[in-house]
Each structure stands twice: as C-alpha cells, then as structure tokens.
Amino acid sequence: MIFLLLCVTAGLVSSQRPKETPDLWAEIRNDSETRITRLDVTTKKYNCHATCQFSIHKELVDYETAKANCANSTWIGFYTPGGRKLLSIHSELENRLATYLFQHAYGTELENPRYEDPTNWAWIGLEKENNTMSRPDNAGKLVWNANDWRWVDGQKLDSSSYANWMTKGEAQVQPDMWQVEDDRQTAARIYRKIRKNHDESGVWDDTFKDKLHPYICKFNVPVHYLIFPEGKTWHEAKADCEARGFYFAKIRNKAENDIFVENAKLVFEEDRHERKFHHQNWIWIGATDLKSQGTFAFYDDEPIKFTIPWAKKQHDNKTTKKQGSQDYAAVSRWGEWDDSYGLDWKRPYACQCNPKGIKMDLEMERINKEWEGLAAKKQKEKEDAEAAKKAIKEERKKKKEERQKVKEERQRKKEERQRKKEENQRKKEEQKDANSKKKEERQRNKEERQRKKEEAQQKNKEEKERKKAEKEAKKEASKAAKAARKAAKAAAKAARKALRGGMELMEKRQWPSRVGGAGRRGERSIEAEKRQWPSYNGRSRGKREIDVEKRQWANYGAQRKAERNLEAEEEDPDIVPPFIPGQQ
C-alpha cells in the first residue's frame, strides 16, 4: 500500500523550554503515551514505535548503521516522505518526548546495570567532529567543548544550545571522550532511566560508535497529514484512519490548507487529471454538513472557524435520489474544497497524526491573517457586487415591471380595441344579420307580393279569360238570341202576317162586303197607333198588335202560347223559337 505523509514545519516541538512543572510534564507524557499507543497498531509489527515526530527502532545496531537506517528508510508502517535523520534534540520538550518514546518501547525500569544492557541506551544524532584524535593530556574526567560537537541535522552546539549531558550532583561528567587503544568515544546516546524524585528526562553520554543500541529517528518535518491514494468512500476512509491509529484529517486554517496542498503533490507521480472533478483530483477530509445542512463542521462536531476556500460555484449541495445529497467535504490537489456525494464515490483520503493540529508559528499566523483579510475583502467585494447586482437586478426588475405595465396597458388597450372591434364586428354581424333578415323578409314579402300579384294576375287573367269567355259566350248567346229574336220576329211577323191573313180571310168570310173597308180600317188603326205611341218600335207595335189580337182572339190558345214563348226567349236567347201553327 502506498501512502503519503503531509508534513509540517512545526508541531508540538518548540525551541523554547516550557515551564517545568510536574503537572505540565505529566499531561505531555500522558498525551504522548496515548498517541504512541494508537500508532502501535501500525508500527509495532515493524519492530518500532512512533509518534508524529519521532520513531524508535528496537533493532540493535552501531551508530553509523543507525544513522544510515534513519536517512535511507521512510517506511515505519507509514511513509515519512520528508525523510528522517538520527535524532537531533534542540529543547527539553524534544528530549522528554524522545525519553517517553524510549520508555514506551522498553519500560521505565532497567533489568540490568546501566552499562551492561544495550537497551538501556539509544543512539541519538550527535557526534564529535573536532578534536577526535586523542584526549587532551591535561583533561580530567570531562572533555567538553561545545564547538567540537554537531548534530546530524547540521546544527552545531554552542554555549546557548540545549544539552542534557550526564551529571553527578551538580557537576557535568559527560562527555569524557574515553579512549580504548585507538578507539575513542565520539558518538552520543540517550539514557532510558529517569532518576526517582527528579523532574528530568533522559541524560546523554558519549560512547564508542561500534556499540549496539536501539536508535531514535526524527522526522525532518513532523508528520501531520497522511494521504492514502487508494479510493474509498468517505465513511470507509474515516474508519481506515482510525484503524491505523490516526484521525480523519482536519484542516483548521489557511496555513494548514497550504501545507496540505504542497505536500499532497508528493503523493501523485502523475499530473492532475484534466477533468477537474475527476476522483483522483480530490481527497476526502473529515468535514461534513450531515448535522446541519449547508454548514460544514468536522466529523466530531468541531466547528470550522476559518474561511473555507470553496471551488467556484461550490458548495452547491446537490441532491439525487440515487446518491443522496452532497454532505461530505473533499479537498483538491490544488487546495479548493468541494461538497460531494460520499456514500459511493471512492476517492483518495487524508488521515491526521496529531489531533490537535499544527502549532502556529509567525509565518502561519501571517498566512492566515492575509488569507482572512483577503477573504474578508473578497467577501465585501462579493457583497458589494451582490448589492450592486441586486440593485441592478431591482432596477431591471423595476424597469421590467414598468415595461410589463406598459405592455399590459398596451395589451389592455389592444384587448379593448379588439373588444370594441369584436363588439363592432358583432354589431355589424348583428346588423348584417338583421339586414339580411330584413332583406330576406323583404324578399319573402316581395316574393309573396309577387306570388300574390302573379296569383292575382293569374286570377285576373283567369277572371278576364272567364269574363271574356262569358262575354264571348254572352256575345255568342246575344248573337244567338238576336238571331233567335230576329227569327222570332220573323216568325212573329210571319205569324202576324199569317194571322192578319187569316183574319182578313175570316173577315172576308164573315163580311165579304166589308173586305175593302176592313182593309182600310186596319191601316187607319195602325197609323193611329203610331201617332199615339211614336216611340214604340216594331216590337212594341207588334206587341200592341198582339194585345189587340189577344183581346180579339181571347180563346185562341196558340196565340197565347206564342206570347209566352216570346217572353221566355227574351230572358234566355238560347230557347228555340216556339212552334207557330201554320208556319212551315
């Protein structure tokens, strides 16, 4: 398994000597013991124990081998990519932490006398580089010149440097540069035993480099973040960190975020994936908003107190039915944060060695101050921009509303015009319908009048034709009657003539002597009648003559029948003239 430790330049280590009180050291010791014990699950199988700053290796080796092992190996159950060196000690705190680690590995009590058991001592990275050929002739027990000694990290000892050489009473008794033949004591080691009733840490002693002892390495930079590149879900990552004796990573300020980014570059050999949100570009950390949507905090409810460098348009807290909501924080290889789906997304993840975070130094404080100032400025600019945007939006909204009102007014007027137009159209249609109905009514009336006229004309025509026919009939009847009358007149004339002839004949028979006189009498009677009734026509005269004849011939039935027939003929011209006796 490949992992990476993100290292920092500070930690619990400080160059200043802390206030030496039993309570303070007891607290530090207990805290150190807890951390070492947690990490034992990872380091113990490699025959070592470690903190976030030191590691002790129980393999017994000489000084040069110990120095080489520390320098050439980065694996102690987890990687220390910043490298290690044999322990250099520059403060009481570092000396005590090394002593606590040593005692955790072997216990506080010695099983054999001080100098007989190699596990009573552990190599540290201090060696003599000057005046190493021989012991001064006039030297006593102590052979000590600070300028002769140098730590493997390159720092020299001087009068102001921290040192914890073995003492006897109040007097320093080491280093003594003891010499056996050509071999001299030029390397330092630390003692595991702490004297009872003395508030002190392991003392130093110089010894021969070929001695065999355990050795303590110091990380060139204290381990804080450990990044594991294999993909896991957020919950799997948290569980794995705890199973290894670490803590799920927390980033508490911008300086830590920058340290995270700089050291994260060491975990991936290849460049970042060209797709920004590719899983290999993002690393899970122990932050979530599960308990308060939209407000991210660390998994143990510790609040995040600095301005988070969110990626552009993040965090957006998207939600899907399949993946739920984006409740888990990931940090990109370039330092931006994102809220992500953590239930099934598998990504690299970061653990943390020291749960308390990195101790601030002046540089980190400066970085954080600049970041927060810049963040505040950006926030103000953002708020100003949002306010300006809001004002512009409100102005646009206002103008839009005004335009909308104008548009609505135009629409209303248009609708009003349309309504009026439709009303006028409706009225026109109604008028048209009414006119059409009137026209149809007039047409019907006209047609009715025409029909009646035609009927009347037809009736008049028929009436005229009837009357004409009647007139023709009457005319014909009149002609017939006239002809009949004429015939009747002729018949009557003939009858009268015959009658006169008969009468004359009778008179002649009765009064033969009066024939001539009678004729003259008759003529005289006719002339008298004409003078009496000058207006009478022949018909009237004939009638008078007939009346005379009737008076004269009262018993003559044929004459009377002729009269009746004559009267009937006047009423009905179609009557056939009566038969007159003696008329052929």
C-alpha angles and dihedrals in degrees: 000000000000120000139165132215116213106214133204134202097235136033131143089326116103132174090222118086110244122230105280107231126143092234093053094048092045090054092048091047093050092047091048092048091051093052094045091049092050091051093047089083087067105030106033095077088059090057093251143094127216149184126197088275110028140034129197120206119205095206108114110232139150123263099265092047090050090050092049094047092053093047098044104041127067098172121095097146087301131040125264098195093176087068132238138245134191107283118288114190122205104161144031089249092057091046092051093046089051090048092049090050091048092050092047088057097046108012132252098273127072120234094197136028118290100264100030101066116065091205090065087075137045129197119252126189100258121113139165114250103170130057093010099141100079144352115261111262094231095042119125126199093308121062103182134153114152092211091062093065130073133181118233089243087067101258119130125217118245137162092283096047123108113256135167106188119168115275137194109215104320095331124096111234102175143107096041099161093225113200130209111186105305096342120094135186104256104145130075130228135183126235121233098207121086116200115247117254090016122112096216144111134234114312125224131241133182117233145159116296093228093064115113117236141142112265137220121219126200122211111239086229121017113258113246110147123038116192121200113198098202113102121255135157117257094259092044089051092052092049092048093051091053092045089056092051094256134109129245105266122268126192108200103174144009093266091057089046090055091047089050091053097045093050095039087068088070094062098063122055093192125066121262115286112266090233104080097215097041109136094242089062094059133065125201117238130182099266127112143157095214093121097043117023112230095011113092122208134160120279092259091053094259105149122239105238103182131074106272114226096229119189117251113293091007143161094040100154095217118191132206132177092237101043102025119218131331098259103145130081125227128179121217124230087253096049108262122131127226136182109231146176103269102177097080107001110107115208141153112278140206129227127193128223102196111047092199093061130227120327111244122246129184094268093052091047090052092050092049093047092050091046095049090045090050091044090050090048091048090046090051091046088047091049090045090047090047090047090049090044090048090048090049089045091049090047090048089045090050092048089044090051089048090048088046090051090048089046091047090047090050089045090048091050090044090050089046090051089045090048090049090044090050089045090050089043089049090048090046089049090047090046089045090048090046091047089045090050090046090047090048089046091048089045090050090046090046090047089045091049089044089048092047089043090049089044089047091045089046090047091045089046090047089043090048090045089047091046090043088048089046089045090048088045090048090044090050089042089047091049089047090046090045090049088045091048090046088049089043090048090048089046090045090047089048089046092049090045088049090044092050089047089051092046092049088048091050091047090049088051094046099036109017091167091058099053096106093042093047092056092054091047092055093052090048091052092052093050090049090054092050091054091047095047106023092163096057115107126214091277093056090044090049089051091050089049090050090048088052089047091047090052087047095042103035094151095047103110096184092059093053092048088054091054093052090050090050092053091048090050091057090054095043117024091192092070112110112243112262124258111259117202114244091022113118 
